[in-house]
Amino acid sequence: MEFPFDVLRRWPDVEAPDLVAVDAADRLILDVSEEARRDTAAGDVVVIGDAYGALTLASTGPGEGIRVHQDSLLGERALAENAATLGMAGRFHSLPLSAELVREARLVLLRLPRSLDALDDIAGLIARHAHSAVRVYAGGRIKHMSLAMNDVLHRYFGRIDVSPARQKSRVLIAAEPHDGRDPEPRRAQIDDLEICAFGGVFAGAGLDIGTRFLLESLPEKIGDDALAVDLACGSGVIAVTLARQHPRLRVHASDVSAAAVASARATAAANGVADRVEVIQDAGLSSLPDGVADLIAVNPPFHTGAAVHERLAHGLFADAARVLAPGGELWTVWNSHLRYRAALERLVGPTRQVARNAKFTVTVSRGR
């Protein structure tokens, strides 16, 4: 029976007519791996990078046991919602990117990440802990693939086959694992800050120019025992900088990405402030109550997967407005062409420009 792909939704991630829950690459991975999936017990199957559940749910039979890792908390929640809609809850286990996820796995379905470092972390982990007979079906849209991905897979697998292209998608099939490794954060010393980043985190173990511009603009004085928030924290640079500059400041950092959370925790530990920087995986600031933050800093993402969509940032602005204490401030840096000021005025409160250069604008919005 044909799987009902049209039932799948992206919710609670951004939904719009031009954003889909399943695409041609998902379907091609499933088709190319069909025989292997049929011949592999559910407990030996792992799915990594499934956007909203298409790979997992279309591979799930009446039993239990498929192991799943999705970097985005929104993807994990969408998978759970789609499973409930289809009466398939409880047939898979969501796990971190760890040895437990891939131990003795014989079949891995992988939606290729756009980051080569992320692919390196995943491929190394599989090669170290999966069964020696494992086969990895790694697919994506051709426009987001590169020959460098083959090179990464060749570091850890002796054989790479390539499927024919279909609907602008392709699958790489890896076998014969060797020389695997567990993921370790990349590290870089920038100024007096040590930045740690696992694969796939925005800007990696570096300091992007937007975040640097925001850091240069933040207020020098913040009240003792205030609560500052690094929203969409990435590698945790803002949170750690605030904690180091203001020893009595309480700092909360959150990101929807598991890799970002692991990176921010590593950055906080490397700079000696892990005891004062709380880092959690969260969709926005849902773990914080209303009206508690004195300062929120954000360099908002505007990509959801490979798509650009302004509603992603708008959702973060609305969440920040809820969490800000009366008179608290949201400090935002954004590519000037995005013109976020009107949205900030509407969603948060009075907004003024603090700094602007050839590419970026920094604003501060005061909570109502």
URRA-V986019 format. One record per helix or strand of 3 or more residues. SS is the DSSP state (2 for helix, 1 for strand). FROM is the first residue (numbers start at 0). TO is the last residue. If there is no record, write none. Layout:
ss=[SS/SS]
from=[FROM/FROM]
to=[TO/TO]
This chain:
ss=[2/2/2/2/1/2/1/2/1/2/1/2/1/2/2/1/1/1/1/2/1/2/1/2/1/1/2/1/2/2/1/1]
from=[4/23/33/41/44/53/65/72/91/98/106/115/134/141/146/156/168/185/192/208/226/236/249/257/276/292/310/323/335/340/350/359]
to=[6/31/37/43/47/57/68/84/93/101/110/128/140/143/155/161/176/189/196/216/230/244/254/269/280/297/322/334/337/346/355/365]
